[in-house]
Amino acid sequence: MKILIVDDEPLILSGLVKVVREVAPVGARFRDAGNAYEALDIMKDYWPDVTITDLNMPEKNGFELIEEARQDGLCDRFIILTGYDEFEYARRALRTGVVDYLLKPIDKVEIARLLERVGEELPAGNDSDYSKHAKRILAYMEANFRSDLSLDHLADRMDLHPNYISSLFKKETGDTFVNYLNGLRIREARKLLRAQRHLPVSAVGQQVGYENKHYFTKVFKKYTGVTPSEYRESASSEEE
């Protein structure tokens, strides 16, 4: 299990790391970050199974960290820590879909219980169904990436927990679900842009699963370095 701990106060962060190390499952690995920006950078290479984060941090708070991490497919499970004993915080945390919401100072028994729950959701290395699930998921994505495909949809279709699929996916492909799905779509979009010059860019985006033209353009440029129109023009020039 890979655990990331985030808090902007160094002494508190050090204490959190010490407590979590004491109660975490055997073999767990740890990283820590002093703010949300550092946490997001670490996530890109580390891909934690669970992030334990403070809420009240400067510049980017815990909720913003969770939103961005989930949007980029960097982490799916979060345990929120805060010193603010306010119902609204708890309610918002639960709406965000976190594993749980804990008040500082954390209780060792409680954090141990939560980490044990996370461990039960992770695909085990000796899981006899692991390869079977991975093959089914990848085959389904290859066939259905043009449709409105999400992790929740995939979990419902495969009758598996979304968190299990997310962790399994990273183990099998070395990539996140979001990146892999976008990769499939952009690969097909490049083919269509070259082969069907008459097809508007918006129509190409729709055919590969992006209903919004501007979002398609943004994702395409992120993965190729150019816009769909620029890519098409470049491909035309190469063939002349």
N, C-alpha and C positions, 0 to 999 in steps of 0.2 A: 504494500500500500504506500503510495506517495502522498505526503501531507505537506501543504503549504500553510504557513502561519503568518498573518499580516497584522501589524500594529505600528502606529507611528511613534509610540513612546518606547525608547530603547530598553529601559528597565522592565517595563511590562512585557515587552516582546521576549526578552530573555527569560523571564519567569514563565511565560506561556510555553515556550519551547521546552523548558525543563519539565514542566508538569505533563505536557503531552507525550514527551519521550518516555516518561515513567509508566504511562498507562496504555500506550499504543500497542497494537498487536506486534508479535515478534516478526522481525524482518522489515518493519516499516522504515521508510526513508523520509527525511525532513529537509525542507528549505524554509527560509524566512525572508520577509520583506518589510521595509520600514514605511512603505506607502503604497497606494494603489498602482501608481505608474510602474514602480519597481516590480510589484507582484505580476502585472500583466506581461512585462518583459520576461520574467522568470517562467511564466506559464507557457510561453511560446516554445520553449525547449524542454521544459520539465513535465508538462501536462499532469498536474496533480489529480489524484483520485478524489481528494476532498480539500477544500480551502477553509481554514478557520480564520475569520476576519473580524476586526474591529469595525464598528459602524462610523464612529465620529472621527474622521480623518480629514485633514485640510486638503484643499484643491479638488480631490476626488474622494467621495465618501464610500462606505462599504456597499451601499445599494448600487451606486454607479459602477463600482468594480464588478459586482455580480452581473449587472446588465451587459456590460461590455464583454466580459469573459464568456458569457453564454452566447452572445451574439456572434462571437468569433469562434465558438466551439472549443474554448480552451479549458473549461472546467464545468462540470454539471452539478457538483455537490458542494454545498456551502453550510458551514456552521457559523452563525453570527454571534459575536460577543459584544456586549455593550455595558456601560455603567449606568445607562439610562433606564430606570425602571418605569417605563411608560407604556401603557397599553397600545397606543398608536404605533409605536415602534414594533411591538410584538405582532400586531395585526398586519402591518406592512411587510414584515419579514415572512410571515406565513403566506401572504399573497404572492411573495416573490418565489415561493417554492423551495425555501431553504430546508436543510435536514432538520435543523432545530435552532432555537434562539436561547442563548444563555446569558445570564447576568454575571459580571465580574464581582468578586473573584470566582473563577470557575471551580466547580466541584469535581474532584478526580473521578469519583464513581460515575457521575453523569457523563463526563466526556469520554470515559472508557466505554460506557454503554453505547454512545453515539458512534464511536469509531468501530465498535464491534458490528453495529448495524450496517455501516458502510462496507465493512469487510465482507459481509454476507451478500452484498449486491455485486461484488467484483467477480469477474470470471476467474475461476481457479485454474492454475496451470495444469492440473490433472483432470480437468473436467472432460469426461468422455464425449460430451455433446459439443464441446467447443468448436472443433473443426466443422462439424455439421452446421451449426448455427452460422458460423462465419461464411461458409459457402452459400447458404441460403440467402443471407443478407446481401452479399455482393452481387449474386445473380439477380435478385429482385431489383436492386438499384440499377443495374445495367439495363434491365428491361423497362424500368419505370421512371427513370430520372427526368423524363420530359413532363411528368405529371407533378402535381403539388405534393411533393414528397418531404416529409418532416420526420424527425426522430420519434415523435409520438405516434405518427401514422405507422411507421415501421415497427414500433414496439407492439402496437395493436395487431398489426398484420401477422407478426411472428409469434405473438403471444409471449413476449419477453418484457422484462422491465427496461424502460428507456436508459437508466443508468448502466444496466448490465450491457446493453448494446453499445453504448458509448465507449465503455472501457474495453470491451471485446474488439471493437472497431479499431481503436488505437493500437492494440496489440497486434492485430492481423495486418493492418495496412501501414502502420507507422504514421498515420495522419488522422485528422479529426473528421467526423462525419460531414461537417459543413464544407471543409476543404475538398474532401473527396467528391462530394456531390457537385460542387462547383466545377471541379476538374472535369468530370464527365460531361457536364453541360457546355462548358467552354470548348472542349474538344469537338463536340458535335457542331457547335455554333461556327467554329472555324471552317469546318467542312462545308456547311451550308453557305457561308459568306463567299466561298470560292466557287462552289458549284452552281449556286442559284443567284446570279447577279441581279436579276430582276426583283428579287424578294426584298422588301423594305427591311431595314434593320430591326424595327419593332416586331415585324412578323417572325424574323429569325429568332429573336429573344423569346417570343411566345412559343415557338415550336420546341425550344429546348427547356422550357419551364419557367421563364421569367415574364410575368404579365406586365410589369412596369418597364418601359423602355429605358428610363433614366437609371434604374437600378441595374438593368442588364448591362448598360454601357459602363457603369461604375465597376461592376464585378469583372467584366471583360478586360477593362484596362488594368485592373489590379493584377490579373493573372497573365496578361500578355504584354503589358506596357504601352499598348495603343488602344484607341477606341475601335469599335467594330467597323466604322466607316474607313478609318485609316488603315485598318488591316486589309479590308477589301481592296482599297486603292493600291496598296503595296503588292498584294497578290496579283492584281491586274498588270502592274508594271513589270513584275518578274516574268510574266508569261508573254509579254510583247517582244 
